[in-house]
Amino acid sequence: MIRECMKIPLAKPDITEMEKAYVRDVLESSQLSIGPYIEDFEKSMTKYIGVKHAIAVNSGTSALHLIVKSLGIGKGDEVITTPFTFVASTNCILYEGARPVFVDIDPITLNMDLDKVEDVITHKTKAILGVDIFGYPLDWERLNDISIGYNLSLIDDSCEALGAKIGDIMIGAWADASAFAFYPNKQITTGEGGMILTEDDEIADMCRSARNQGRAGSGKWLVHDTLGYNCRLDEMSCALGLAQMDRIGSIMYKRQKVADKYISELSGIDGVTVPPVPKDATRSWFVFVILVDNRDEIMRKLADRGIQTNNYFPPVHLQPLYGYDEGTFPVAESISKRTLALPFYNNMTDNEIEYVVQNLKEVM
Ligand SMILES: *Cc1c(COP(=O)(O)O)cnc(C)c1O
């Protein structure tokens, strides 16, 4: 191994001959949108997650937006959520003119601190939007109990948690509606893409119509009964997604193997907190995020050695768009200063993992 030459990216999609064959099949047909692949991709997802409806859309952000819209959330409404997430989680609330209400996070799981949720429920609260951050399942059983008591809708931004479950129930089946995302660094990819999962016929109908220009349930192409969008996912993307779902078991296995190797290599290193593994649930590995002091300096030094890392996530409430003062959500803020996402992808070799860990030790 020539150490000096190793370049290790943060993420890398895992595309096999099967993905290429499925996409080629689309290109050789004349049906590049609204064809058989979107149906099959959606079916594979309803089967895997165990819910009635799956609606493929052009991004995870679109999935979240259409869910918020279909729940009738709008001006004057409040939605409780976490500040420690990707900005799309929260922007989808703003799109419909509602107000995100943040609660601070648990310092171990990095998910919304459910002890703090009831403190911020008001007569304006319409829904709780939970996030399974980095693929760690939020405690949906407990959140469900809270929501029933106050008659609130539940939205799962499960964009980072495809494959996670609580007991035998998959993430994606817990809330009134859930969103997955298929950007190239997610567990499976379609290039760009997303999926809405729901058991509710009405939410499903509204999302299907909204994704397709507000077309009427009648199926008539040029009848539009509501204001819709074009959030359709093309056939090339759906073919790619279907091929990934056809080998989802192997994808999950590979990711678990990389995570296990990292955890064993990193355990016992002073000053490194490895990501938590839940006892009564199964996490899915989206990214591999450790906690360290002097994070920015470590990132710079690793970059000099060809190792790409990232600082997932700066808290949403401190983004210029949101403009809260520092100190508002102290746990999220202090965690955000210490998070370091290490290179993580399906086909990462033991050699590559050892190289990352060796260099991390040296620069710390
Ligand atoms: C990836 C992601 C999204 C949506 O991403 P898109 O790029 O729009 O597909 C939303 N929320 C979270 C937490 C994410 O990680």
The ligand as an SDF file (V2000), in Angstrom:
LIG
                    3D

 15 15  0  0  0  0  0  0  0  0999 V2000
  -30.9990   14.1960    2.2250 C   0  0  0  0  0  0  0  0  0  0  0  0
  -31.9520   14.7760    3.1720 C   0  0  0  0  0  0  0  0  0  0  0  0
  -33.1370   15.4130    2.7500 C   0  0  0  0  0  0  0  0  0  0  0  0
  -33.5690   15.6020    1.3280 C   0  0  0  0  0  0  0  0  0  0  0  0
  -32.6070   15.6780    0.4130 O   0  0  0  0  0  0  0  0  0  0  0  0
  -32.7560   15.8880   -1.1530 P   0  0  0  0  0  0  0  0  0  0  0  0
  -31.3930   16.3230   -1.5100 O   0  0  0  0  0  0  0  0  0  0  0  0
  -33.7990   16.8980   -1.4220 O   0  0  0  0  0  0  0  0  0  0  0  0
  -33.1110   14.5620   -1.7510 O   0  0  0  0  0  0  0  0  0  0  0  0
  -34.0040   15.8680    3.7330 C   0  0  0  0  0  0  0  0  0  0  0  0
  -33.7320   15.7400    5.0280 N   0  0  0  0  0  0  0  0  0  0  0  0
  -32.6110   15.1370    5.4690 C   0  0  0  0  0  0  0  0  0  0  0  0
  -32.4020   15.0000    6.9470 C   0  0  0  0  0  0  0  0  0  0  0  0
  -31.6710   14.6640    4.5610 C   0  0  0  0  0  0  0  0  0  0  0  0
  -30.5400   14.0920    5.0110 O   0  0  0  0  0  0  0  0  0  0  0  0
  1  2  1  0
  2  3  1  0
  2 14  2  0
  3  4  1  0
  3 10  2  0
  4  5  1  0
  5  6  1  0
  6  7  2  0
  6  8  1  0
  6  9  1  0
 10 11  1  0
 11 12  2  0
 12 13  1  0
 12 14  1  0
 14 15  1  0
M  END
$$$$
